[in-house]
Amino acid sequence: MPEGAPVPPRVPRLSKVTARLLILSAAAATAHEPIYWVNLGLKNGIDLGFFTLRFYSLAYLAGIVLGYWHLGRMIKAPGAPMAQRHADDLFFYCTLGIILGGRLGYATFYTGGDTGIPSLWLHPGELLSLWHGGMSFHGGLIGVILAIAWVSWRGQLNFIRVADYIAVCVPFGMMFGRLANFVNGELWGRVAGPDVPWAMVFPDAGPLPRHPSQLYEAALEGALLIVVMLLLFWKTRARYRPGLMVGVFATGIALARFSVEFFREPDAQLQSFAMRTGLSMGQWLTIPLMILGLAMVARALVKPALGRGRPVIT
């Protein structure tokens, strides 16, 4: 080194063990093996020999039964807008609304592809082919609203207050339904990047790992909303503000669905629609639901709350 030249700073040398650990850590952070759905050992139902009991059907049944049980507990608390006989009627008619509305909604909103004409109007007989296609949340929601309206009108009940109580119970079915979608290996998400270590390769979805968007929906539309709605009913006086609980539910489910749709693969027949409009069909359908939910929350908070000790039937 020439005399008078600046002395370069001394760089500490890493031991071979430390260097090796750093290399392994970097490799583990940048590369990982995707999870293969087929290796999880999941089945789409229980084989009874002569018949396969589908988990998707069990999910609907579990959500409806659990919701009915919880509704029975809710109407025993002060301020209930209905009696047990009305809860029994709601159990029956809401079940019909979920099944018929969900199927009609799927045929109306999620079929037709580029033709723009839903298969409901082209081939009405396909509605009976329950093994083809699926169910629509928005169609099921409309069916439940009509069921609540019918029971409320016939029993001379306050429609909004009955809807408040039903809204608390709906997330149970949402969570079970999305978990069943995952167990069935259907409705998978979009292709995931290398920074998603929980990405999965689903059957019939190609070799690339994808977001398990069914689990995202089960967490947001189901588990999170269950916690929010139960706390709202049991730990606050929200039941005395007509429209507040159903408004929170509508806003929450719309926000959750809108967010998850960024990770969910659009239905094959609607991919061009999503590319053309910038949003998926599910996202477009949540926008009016979100607006309605926020409006109901604002209305419920502005109007004076009901007093304690209201009669059971209002």
N, C-alpha and C positions, 0 to 999 in steps of 0.2 A: 504494500500500500504506500503511495507517495507520502512523503513527509508533509504534514499540515493538512492532509485530506480529512474530511469529517468522518468520524467513526460511525458506521451504521448501527442502528439499535439492535441489540441482541434478541433474537427471537427464541423463546423457549421451545425446546424440542419435546415432542410428545413421545411417550413411551409406546412401544409396539402394541401393548394391550389396550391403551387408551385410544390409539388410532384405529385399531380394529373395531372397538366398540362404537366409535363414532361412525365408521363406515356401515356397520350393521344397522345402527339406528336410522341413518339416512336412507338405507335401502328399504327398511321396514316402513318408513314414513311415506316413501314414494311408490312402493309396489306392494300390493296385497292380493291375495286370492279371493275372487268374488264368492259369495255364498250361493250354492246351488239349491234351489227350492226342492228339487227331487230328493236331495240328501236329507231333508228334514223329516222324512217319513210320514208326511201328512196324507190323509185320505179325504175324499170329498163326501164321505158318508159312512154309515154303519151297514155292512153287508149282513142282511138277515136271511140270506139264501134265496128266498123267492122275491125279495124286494130290498132295495138299497135306500135306507133312510138318510136323506141328504142333510148335511150340516146346515145348508142354507135354509132349509125348511125349519130345522130345529132352532136356528137363530131367530127367525120370525116368531116362532112359538114362544121362545124364552123371553124375547123382548115384550111381547104382548102380555104374557102371564105376569112377568115381574112388574110391568107398568100397572096392570090391574090390581096387583097386590099392594103396590105403593099408593095407588089412588084410594084404595080402601082405608089405608092409614091416614091419608091426608084429610079425608072427609070427616074423620073423627076429631080432628083438631078444630078449635073455635073458628068461626067465620066461613065454614064450608058453604058453597052455593048449591049443593045438591045432596040428595040422600043416597043410600046404598042401592035402591032400585034404579036410580038414574045411572049409577056407576055400572051396574049390570048391563043396562041397555047400551051404554057407551062401549063397553067391552065387545059386544056383538057387532054393533054397527061400525065401529072404528076398524075392527078386523076386516070387515067387508070393504071398507074404504081403502085400507092399505093394499089389499090384494087387487081389487078391481081398478082402483085409481093408479096404483103402481104399474099395472100392466097396460092400461090405456095410455098412461103418460109415456111409457117407453115407446109404444107403437106410434104415438103422435110426435114426440120430440126427438127421438133418437133413431128413426128409420127414414128411409127415402133417399139418403145420400145426396148426390148432386141433382136428383130430379126435383127436390123440394116438395115432393108429394109423399106424405107419410104412408107407410104400408097399411095403416089403419083404414085408409080410404081406398086403397087399391086391393088389398086382400084381407078383409075383415076376419076370415076364417083362421088366420095366423094367430089371432089373439088367444085361441084355445090351445095352441101349441106351446105350452109353458116351458117345454124343454128347449125351445129356440128363443134367443134373445134374453131379456132380463126385465128388471123392474126399475122404475124411475122414482127417485125420491120426491121430486116436485109433483108428479102425478099422485103418489101416495099421500102427500101433504094435502092436495086438493080433496082427495077422497076422505081424509080425516076431518077436514073443515066441514064438508057437506054432512058427514055423520054427526058432528057436534051440533051443527045447525038444526038437523032433524030432531035430535033428542032434546035440544033446548026448546025448540018450538013446541014439540009435543008435550013436554013437561013444564012449559011456561017458566023456563029458567033464563038467567042472564047469560047470553051467549059468550060475551067477553070473559066473564068470570069462570065459566066452565072451561073455555079455551086456556085460561091461565093454568088451571089445574092439570089439564091434559099435557100442556107444554112441558111441565116438570118431568113427566114420565116418558116422553118420546126419546130422549137420548139413550135410554137403555137399549131400545131396539136398534138405534143407529150404531152403537158400539158393537153389538152382537152381529149385526148384518155385515159390517166392514171386516170383522174378524173372520166371518164365514167366507167372504170374498178372498181373503188371503189364504185360508185353508184350501179353497178350491183352486188356487193358483190363477185367478182371473182378475181382470181390471187392473193390471199392473201399471207401473209408472213409466216415465220417459227414461231414455238411456242416461245413466248416471256417469259423472266424471270420475277421475281417479282419486278424488278427495272424499269419496263416499264409501267408507269401509264396510258399511252394511248393505251395499247394493247387492241385488240378487239376480240370478239368471232363472227366468221363469220358463216353463214348458210352453211351446208354441209362440214364444216371444223373441226368438232368435238367440244368437250366442252371446250377445252383449249384456252386461249387468245393468239392471234398471232399479229405479227407486221403488221400494215397497210402499207405494202410495196408499194401499189399503190400510196399512198400519198407521200412516199419518192421519188418515180420516178417522180411524177408530180412536185415536188419541184426542184429536181436536173436536170432531163432531160428536164423539161419544164420551170418553172419560172426562175430558175437561168440562164439557157442558153438564155432565152429571153432577160434578162437584159444584159448579156455579149455581145450577138450578136448585139443588138440595139446600145449599147454604142460603140462597135467596128465600126459599120457602120456610125453612125451619129456624133460621137464625135472624131473620128480619121481619118487618111488617109488610112485605111486598104483597102478600095476599089481600091486603086491604086497599091496594091501589089497582083497580081494574085495568088490565091491559099491560101492566108492567112486566109480568113474568113472560107472557107470550111475546111481548116486544123484545125482551132480552134474548129469548130463545131464537126468534126469527133473525135478529141481528147477528147473534153468535153463530148460528148454523150457516148463514150466508157468508160471513167473513171466513169461517173455517173452510167451507167448500170452495170459495173463490181462491183462497191461498193454495190449497192442496192441488187445485186444477193446474197450477204451473208445473207440478211434478207428475201429474197423471197423464198417461197416454190417451189422447182423444179416441173415441170409438172409430173403428176403421172407416165406417161409412160417413164420418163427419170430419175427417182430417182436413179435407180441402176447405170445408166451411171454417174451421179454426184458422187455417192459414190465410184465408181470404178476409176474415173479419178481425183477426188479431186476438180473439178470445175464443175459448171453447164454448160449446152449447151450454154446459153446466155453469160456466161463469156468467153468460148472458142471462140465464134464468135466475141467478142469485141476486142480480142488481135490483129488480123491483122488490124482491123479498127483503133486501137490506134496507131499502128506502122505507118500506112499510114498517119494518121493525123499529127503526129509529123514530119514526113519526109516532108510533104507539108508546114508546118509552117517554118521549117528550110530553105527550098528552097525559099519560098516567102521572107524571111528576108535577104537572101544572095543576091538575084538578085536585081538589081536597080528598084526602084519604077517607075511607069508610071508618066509622067508629067501631070500637070493640063491642062484642056481644050482639053482633048482627044475628038475625034468625038463620037457621040452617038453610032454608029455601029462600032465595032472594030473587 
